Amino acid sequence: MVRIEKNGPVWTIIHSRFKEARNAMDPQSADALVSAFLAFDADPAARVAVLWGEGGAFCAGWDLKYASSLSGREAFQSEIVEGLAFPTGANTAPRGPMGPTRLELSKPVIAAVEGPAVAGGMEVALWCDIRVLDETGYFGVYCRRWGIPLLDGGSVRLPRLVGQGRAMEIILTGRKVPAEEALRIGLCEQVVANGTARQAAETMAHNIARFPQAAVQTDRRSVLETYGTPVREALRREWANGVEAHFKEGASGAARFAGGLGRHGDYERI
């Protein structure tokens, strides 16, 4: 259902329910994905994760066969309203219906999308830091047609990527957003040939993983923490985050440059 393949500092987390449901998310898969990402974040040797849906579908959303079993008020109240309710205050949130969408990791995650990433599957891809699609990849709020709202961050994260008006149109119409359009509007960062999304995402992951990681993680955290904050407060947070990382890695990195490494844009010898 969910397995992890490790290649040095890069973990590829694979969701495999294609034959049953085109990698739609059921509670067991959601729990397994949360456990996998928590293990990734806790492992000091792991640096970047890739999330990939095996079989040609990233994720077809929430498993509607499971969802149909919650049609009764009592079952819905127990499983969703109480079991997955977002807490108040600083209490830790339970997993989202789609699994890891409420986790706040310290390390980057890249979505490798082939085929559908729709409804809740789109929300999982939006949770990732970067999205790599092959030419068959597409997004869409397909849950629109079934009366199921976005519960895993889609209405929060999509406007941050593509702007409020465009996000509103995509969300309210529930239409398909193919790979080429996704790249054009900023909903993904790379489109590659059919069947190569995992390979391209892993290549990108290894490129990120070879850099000094305190600065990588600090800059990522600053981007996430400062979005939407006033400029002065954002600059203050960037400074506070960056000073500690510079102390850990910046001085030694400058010394390597002074010693002759990385000149003239050479990223290979650093």
Secondary structure, DSSP 8 states (H G I E B T S, - for coil): -EEEEEETTEEEEEE--HHHHTT-B-HHHHHHHHHHHHHHHH-TT--EEEEEETTS-SB--B-HHHHHTT-SHHHHIIIIIITS---STT-----BTTBGGG---SS-EEEEE-SEEETHHHHHHHHSSEEEEETT-EEE-GGGGGT----SSHHHHHHHHH-HHHHHHHHHH---EEHHHHHHHTS-SEEESTT-HHHHHHHHHHHHHTS-HHHHHHHHHHHHHHTTS-HHHHHHHHHHHHHHHIIIIIHHHHHHHHTTTTGGG--S--
